[in-house]
Amino acid sequence: MVKIGTHSGTFHCDEALGCWMLRQTDKFKDAEIVRTRDPEVLKDLDIVIDVGGEYDPERLRFDHHQRSFDTKFGHGFDCTRLSSAGLVYKHYGKEILAALLKWPLDHPDLDTVYLQVYRTFIEAVDAVDNGVNQFPVGPGTAPLYVNNTTLGARVGSLNPRWNQPSDDATLYNQFLKAVELTGTEFAAAVDWVAMGWLPGRRPVAAALAKRTEVHPSGKIMLLEEYCPWKDHLYDLEKEHGIEGQLLFCVYQDDRDKSYRVQAVSVGPGSFENRRSLPAAWRGVRDDALSELSGIPGCVFVHAGGFIGGNKTREGALEMAVKALEMD
């Protein structure tokens, strides 16, 4: 029987996920997982992750703890060293995705999904395991709050408590629970990227191509159908050499069918806008906002200036155009 090796003792998110991903490949499907730190046992296993002190893809050894290890994912992801999950994904990710999605390996969208799943799921696992802060912080800075809701924290909580039995059999059974937990969340993330996020690329690309028809400046984008547009916008701006030029996006709200004008933030995950809606409009609503702005049908502008609403598309577009001219 094919065997996957990883370390014994306390388990972590990266090797649990790495084991689950390996079991999605043809070579390691339904492989037995062996948890040990014994070099004599490890040397005879078919593949070893997160233990052994070696990174040698040809020999299927994927540890990242050695001092000399500094491998990154590449493709523009150059800040985070890989964990065992990242190493498995780097070498087997496309095969794993193709199996989950039932796509051929030459599917035209596979590379796009491969990179987006790393960006939105795997990199965080790598970063947490390697102690990489999400934001730069000064020495001695303590977090403002504790977050025990991350995937890594939930995996950690599956380890036996200090006052519970922690024999090898108990740890092994709990580790298998961690493998399933990480796999379930990974599969859900892949499904979202491929079936929810990816289809949004088409309407964003179409809207971007028509931006000068919306306004001569090309700084306003009108989405004909709502979709998760922000990530696609940043990527497409890079592709077209127009990074930072879009300031506002106008789209219809799916719930109440009114229209929204939203400021484009400076980058993914940022709360800073390239240009916010006018300060004079912020926190004002309905008729008072319509009177103040001179635009019929206004609904609101958020106090933070990042989004506003209007009853009609024409009104929302007019709000975006005026916002280009006002502070």
GUMAR-474685 format. One line per 3 residues: their letters; for each residue y, x, z of C-alpha. Coordinates in nm, 3 decimals, decimal comma, padded with zeros to 5 digits. Last residue first. Layout:
N
A) Y X Z; ...
//
This chain:
327
DME) 06,653 -01,356 -00,289; 06,712 -01,566 -00,598; 06,667 -01,514 -00,976
LAK) 06,290 -01,489 -01,002; 06,261 -01,771 -00,745; 06,444 -02,000 -00,990
VAM) 06,166 -01,950 -01,245; 05,890 -02,007 -00,986; 06,054 -02,326 -00,858
ELA) 06,094 -02,448 -01,217; 05,724 -02,387 -01,276; 05,638 -02,592 -00,967
GER) 05,861 -02,874 -01,086; 05,710 -02,876 -01,434; 05,361 -02,881 -01,287
TKN) 05,449 -03,185 -01,080; 05,444 -03,289 -00,713; 05,573 -02,949 -00,600
GGI) 05,439 -02,690 -00,359; 05,526 -02,354 -00,212; 05,350 -02,030 -00,126
FGG) 05,420 -01,678 00,007; 05,755 -01,743 00,172; 05,627 -01,701 00,527
AHV) 05,787 -02,029 00,635; 05,582 -02,201 00,367; 05,776 -02,382 00,098
FVC) 05,722 -02,754 00,083; 05,683 -03,071 -00,126; 05,944 -03,044 -00,402
GPI) 05,950 -03,334 -00,645; 06,290 -03,279 -00,806; 06,443 -02,927 -00,823
GSL) 06,804 -02,877 -00,710; 06,683 -02,623 -00,455; 06,855 -02,765 -00,148
ESL) 06,818 -03,127 -00,256; 06,452 -03,085 -00,345; 06,393 -02,899 -00,019
ADD) 06,553 -03,176 00,189; 06,359 -03,434 -00,009; 06,023 -03,276 00,074
RVG) 06,014 -02,971 00,302; 06,204 -02,666 00,430; 06,021 -02,383 00,611
RWA) 06,131 -02,124 00,357; 06,377 -02,246 00,094; 06,674 -02,025 00,188
APL) 06,451 -01,716 00,199; 06,361 -01,756 -00,167; 05,989 -01,736 -00,255
SRR) 05,847 -01,391 -00,197; 05,840 -01,103 -00,447; 05,567 -00,841 -00,467
NEF) 05,433 -01,003 -00,156; 05,310 -00,831 00,161; 05,011 -00,998 00,327
SGP) 04,771 -00,754 00,161; 04,399 -00,821 00,115; 04,399 -00,717 -00,250
GVS) 04,735 -00,569 -00,356; 05,111 -00,618 -00,356; 05,072 -00,991 -00,304
VAQ) 05,138 -01,238 -00,585; 05,361 -01,523 -00,472; 05,215 -01,870 -00,503
VRY) 05,356 -02,174 -00,680; 05,142 -02,478 -00,610; 05,100 -02,806 -00,789
SKD) 04,997 -03,152 -00,668; 04,644 -03,272 -00,737; 04,581 -03,356 -00,369
RDD) 04,260 -03,156 -00,326; 04,223 -02,934 -00,630; 04,574 -02,790 -00,602
QYV) 04,709 -02,731 -00,951; 04,823 -02,381 -01,043; 05,134 -02,162 -01,067
CFL) 05,109 -01,786 -01,010; 05,411 -01,575 -00,925; 05,515 -01,208 -00,942
LQG) 05,314 -01,058 -01,227; 05,439 -00,710 -01,324; 05,260 -00,499 -01,062
EIG) 05,012 -00,337 -01,299; 05,081 -00,411 -01,666; 04,848 -00,159 -01,832
HEK) 04,619 -00,424 -01,981; 04,304 -00,319 -01,795; 04,500 -00,256 -01,477
ELD) 04,658 -00,602 -01,492; 04,312 -00,745 -01,556; 04,174 -00,594 -01,235
YLH) 04,467 -00,712 -01,021; 04,455 -01,061 -01,175; 04,079 -01,092 -01,136
DKW) 04,104 -01,017 -00,765; 04,375 -01,283 -00,724; 04,239 -01,567 -00,932
PCY) 03,972 -01,750 -00,734; 03,982 -02,054 -00,966; 04,218 -02,342 -01,045
EEL) 04,232 -02,464 -01,403; 04,517 -02,425 -01,653; 04,651 -02,133 -01,453
LMI) 05,018 -02,063 -01,525; 05,125 -01,699 -01,476; 05,486 -01,604 -01,409
KGS) 05,628 -01,253 -01,456; 05,605 -01,243 -01,835; 05,986 -01,221 -01,846
PHV) 06,001 -01,468 -02,134; 05,854 -01,743 -01,914; 05,545 -01,960 -01,967
ETR) 05,496 -01,836 -02,325; 05,531 -01,479 -02,193; 05,235 -01,542 -01,959
KAL) 04,999 -01,657 -02,233; 04,755 -01,363 -02,221; 04,760 -01,371 -01,841
AAA) 04,661 -01,736 -01,841; 04,366 -01,671 -02,071; 04,250 -01,374 -01,863
VPR) 04,278 -01,585 -01,547; 04,082 -01,871 -01,708; 03,801 -01,632 -01,815
RGP) 03,773 -01,426 -01,496; 03,703 -01,730 -01,279; 03,341 -01,741 -01,399
LWG) 03,282 -01,413 -01,209; 03,385 -01,538 -00,864; 03,162 -01,840 -00,822
MAV) 02,828 -01,784 -00,995; 02,798 -01,405 -01,003; 03,011 -01,314 -00,700
WDV) 02,899 -01,611 -00,491; 02,531 -01,558 -00,573; 02,558 -01,189 -00,483
AAA) 02,720 -01,275 -00,150; 02,447 -01,529 -00,074; 02,179 -01,270 -00,155
FET) 02,349 -01,018 00,075; 02,372 -01,273 00,356; 02,005 -01,362 00,333
GTL) 01,907 -00,998 00,302; 02,103 -00,894 00,610; 01,941 -01,165 00,821
EVA) 01,593 -01,103 00,678; 01,604 -00,730 00,757; 01,749 -00,804 01,101
KLF) 01,456 -01,037 01,177; 01,221 -00,759 01,063; 01,399 -00,529 01,309
QNY) 01,331 -00,774 01,591; 00,960 -00,763 01,516; 00,962 -00,384 01,501
LTA) 01,161 -00,352 01,823; 00,915 -00,574 02,008; 00,614 -00,380 01,876
DDS) 00,773 -00,043 01,957; 00,847 -00,132 02,319; 01,193 -00,254 02,411
PQN) 01,122 -00,512 02,683; 01,444 -00,677 02,804; 01,698 -00,553 03,060
WRP) 01,897 -00,335 02,820; 01,902 -00,614 02,567; 01,657 -00,601 02,280
NLS) 01,816 -00,528 01,942; 01,910 -00,848 01,760; 02,269 -00,813 01,882
GVR) 02,310 -00,506 01,663; 02,235 -00,710 01,352; 02,506 -00,955 01,451
AGL) 02,749 -00,671 01,514; 02,676 -00,516 01,174; 02,723 -00,850 01,003
TTN) 03,060 -00,890 01,172; 03,118 -01,149 01,445; 03,156 -00,914 01,744
NVY) 03,525 -00,849 01,684; 03,710 -00,709 01,985; 04,088 -00,743 01,998
LPA) 04,406 -00,535 01,973; 04,201 -00,232 01,875; 04,284 00,090 02,067
TGP) 04,504 00,362 01,920; 04,426 00,703 02,068; 04,507 00,888 01,747
GVP) 04,715 00,683 01,505; 04,563 00,418 01,283; 04,499 00,400 00,909
FQN) 04,345 00,064 00,817; 03,983 -00,048 00,771; 03,869 00,224 01,007
VGN) 03,571 00,434 00,893; 03,304 00,478 01,160; 03,022 00,576 00,920
DVA) 02,813 00,265 00,985; 03,121 00,045 00,968; 03,232 00,198 00,638
DVA) 02,895 00,176 00,465; 02,846 -00,190 00,567; 03,203 -00,265 00,456
EIF) 03,133 -00,096 00,122; 02,828 -00,316 00,063; 02,997 -00,656 00,069
TRY) 03,317 -00,719 -00,126; 03,366 -00,394 -00,316; 02,996 -00,320 -00,365
VQL) 02,934 -00,675 -00,481; 03,231 -00,643 -00,717; 03,103 -00,321 -00,872
YVT) 02,755 -00,454 -00,950; 02,896 -00,791 -01,063; 03,109 -00,619 -01,328
DLD) 02,822 -00,391 -01,433; 02,588 -00,690 -01,474; 02,827 -00,895 -01,686
PHD) 02,695 -00,796 -02,029; 02,328 -00,842 -01,927; 02,143 -00,524 -02,029
LPW) 01,923 -00,524 -01,717; 01,809 -00,876 -01,801; 01,928 -01,146 -01,562
KLL) 01,716 -01,340 -01,313; 02,008 -01,339 -01,068; 01,814 -01,186 -00,781
AAL) 01,611 -00,956 -01,006; 01,915 -00,843 -01,206; 02,101 -00,776 -00,883
IEK) 01,821 -00,560 -00,743; 01,783 -00,366 -01,068; 02,158 -00,306 -01,079
GYH) 02,164 -00,196 -00,716; 01,879 00,055 -00,726; 02,047 00,396 -00,706
KYV) 02,392 00,308 -00,570; 02,257 00,012 -00,374; 01,996 00,223 -00,197
LGA) 02,260 00,484 -00,117; 02,506 00,221 00,001; 02,249 00,072 00,236
SSL) 02,160 00,419 00,369; 02,528 00,474 00,444; 02,766 00,597 00,178
RTC) 03,083 00,789 00,250; 03,394 00,577 00,214; 03,724 00,671 00,049
DFG) 03,630 00,732 -00,315; 03,551 00,391 -00,454; 03,703 00,439 -00,800
HGF) 03,372 00,406 -00,986; 03,217 00,644 -00,731; 02,985 00,533 -00,452
KTD) 03,063 00,828 -00,229; 02,840 01,122 -00,131; 02,964 01,350 00,147
FSR) 02,644 01,476 00,312; 02,664 01,837 00,430; 02,654 01,743 00,799
QHH) 02,329 01,550 00,761; 02,340 01,183 00,859; 02,319 01,029 00,512
DFR) 01,943 00,993 00,454; 01,795 00,879 00,125; 01,475 01,062 00,033
LRE) 01,317 00,931 -00,285; 01,195 01,276 -00,398; 01,416 01,265 -00,708
PDY) 01,693 01,103 -00,506; 01,714 01,392 -00,259; 01,939 01,320 00,037
EGG) 01,762 01,475 00,333; 01,796 01,469 00,712; 01,476 01,272 00,775
VDI) 01,618 00,931 00,861; 01,835 00,660 00,706; 01,595 00,586 00,419
VID) 01,249 00,718 00,327; 01,048 00,636 00,015; 00,677 00,659 -00,065
LDK) 00,574 00,778 00,281; 00,370 01,095 00,325; 00,652 01,315 00,455
LVE) 00,767 01,053 00,704; 00,448 01,065 00,912; 00,458 01,440 00,966
PDR) 00,834 01,428 01,014; 00,793 01,184 01,308; 01,108 00,973 01,338
TRV) 00,926 00,646 01,286; 00,963 00,289 01,160; 00,721 00,210 00,876
IEA) 00,812 -00,083 00,652; 00,529 -00,215 00,434; 00,625 -00,281 00,075
DKF) 00,653 -00,642 -00,045; 00,820 -00,526 -00,367; 00,878 -00,153 -00,354
KDT) 00,831 -00,053 -00,718; 00,939 -00,382 -00,871; 01,261 -00,394 -00,670
QRL) 01,353 -00,671 -00,426; 01,177 -00,491 -00,138; 01,425 -00,207 -00,175
MWC) 01,709 -00,448 -00,099; 01,550 -00,565 00,224; 01,487 -00,208 00,340
GLA) 01,847 -00,108 00,267; 01,977 -00,415 00,450; 01,789 -00,320 00,766
EDC) 01,879 00,046 00,713; 02,251 -00,032 00,697; 02,272 -00,300 00,966
HFT) 02,142 -00,093 01,253; 01,823 -00,039 01,450; 01,765 00,104 01,797
GSH) 01,440 00,301 01,808; 01,242 00,400 01,499; 01,385 00,546 01,182
TGI) 01,310 00,435 00,828; 01,012 00,465 00,596; 00,918 00,235 00,309
KVM) 00,546 00,216 00,228; 00,351 00,120 -00,084; 00,000 00,000 00,000
//
